[in-house]
Amino acid sequence: MPFVLLPHQANGNIYIRELGRAYAALGWTPIYGPENLLEGNIRPDLLHMHWPEEFYRWRGEGSTAARAEHFLARLEELKRAGVPMVWTVHNLAPHDIADAEVDARVYRAVIEAADAIHHHCGCSIEALAGRYAVPAGKPQFVQAHGHYFSYPNTIGRDEARRELGIPADARVFLQFGQIRGYKGLNLLLAAFDRLQLDRKFLLVAGLYTPPTGPGALRDRLRLAWRKRTARDFLLHGRPIDSDRIQVYMNAADCVVLSHTAGLNSGVAVLGMSFGRIVVGPRLGCIGETLGGEHNVSYPAGDVDALCEAMRTAMARPDPAADGAANRRACEAWQWTSIASAALSHAGLAA
């Protein structure tokens, strides 16, 4: 069997595991792990890469620049060996890192090296071209982010709320996933405070990365005080186990994304997979993913618009129908479609 190298941790982002299973369903053997790329352990039949910064920003020895050069040298070795490469565009630069020439150099080199570039929506193609010089004729294709139906989903709303200590009649907004600067938690808190809604409740769950820089200590103290004193707020600032995701999703009436930057969001697809109404910014692929009928979008970074979007979401006449429509939309977002398209555009047989 031919094998595809997905050079990322299989026990990290579920995106990698789901895509690996999709390749396996098409008769390909998935191999995982950054070490298999960085140490040159294997020569795959296909390299399918995702987040370039993982190979030099947070692993390896020496300076960031030296690690980046090592990574690019490995890519060049595989290119010389004739190994086709597909790159999925998740973002245009590392999150929460000020523009750095090393990152721009790496992203430019990845674009040059890729035999095909995968985007999750049409506007991603425009965004990439707006930031980097993409060679004319470079094969690029759009295939939607895969669904998250593989997560357990058996717990009911009342049981989920009892587990979390949330009132049964609360109107619950959920922000889920890693809590990082670009996710706009302060924007969400400001919008929630302005929201005139009876029995409102804000649930925030995911690994909390404390902010740094000017005003960071003040923000951390305010968040700690809110967590300690507010009866309409619950923060679980830790990683959430996969089998516990259903508790948070099913306790919520609405999933809220308050990103102030970024290109894609797996949480938007996650919320839709669980049949929730999703509020999200018109930013990158997020607005396109949400569509215009069963979810609510708003201009990114606008606190008043976010507040109004949250109010609108809670006023939907038939939220169960909206949730069911979201799940139906996700049924078309198959992981095998991504794998099959990647193979095709790389000139390989599925």
Secondary structure, 3 states (H helix, E strand, C coil): CCEEEECCCCCCCHHHHHHHHHHHHCCCEEEECCHHHHCCCCCCCEEEECCHHHHCCCCCCCCHHHHHHHHHHHHHHHHHCCCCEEEECCCCCCCCCCCCHHHHHHHHHHHHHCCEEEECCHHHHHHHHHHCCCCCCCCEEECCCCCCCCCCCCCCHHHHHHHHCCCCCCEEEEEECCECHHHCHHHHHHHHHHCCCCCEEEEEECCECCCCCCCHHHHHHHHHHHHHHCCCEEEECCCCCHHHHHHHHHHCCEEECCCCCCCCCHHHHHHHHCCCEEEEECCCCHHHHHCCCCCEEECCCCHHHHHHHHHHHHCCCCHHHHHHHHHHHHHCCCHHHHHHHHHHHCCCCC
